[in-house]
Amino acid sequence: MSPRFGVEQIVFNRKTNEKGTVRRVYESNGITRHAVAVPVLQECSSFFNYSDWNEDVLEVEQEHSPVKNRPLVGNNKTNATQAESGSTFK
């Protein structure tokens, strides 16, 4: 696996029009994926939703706007968290 993006890199998802910070890079069924922390609100860096994104929809963040924010709720694709510092991926 040779990912295009690394941990702590800010990326933009062209499909969902969201940006976030890569927290983990992994491979699943031969596809490179990135666990990304997406801020719930642009002006708040304390609350994040975590989302797993395929690498093929990502590009380096270059001040794309507007960026939509996700609500602070969990569903089958994202897990809401209250603080970035308390979250870990295994």
Summary of the structure (lengths in Angstrom):
residues: 90
radius of gyration: 12.3
end to end distance: 18.2
largest distance: 36.0
contacts: 224
relative contact order: 0.26
helix: 7%
strand: 49%
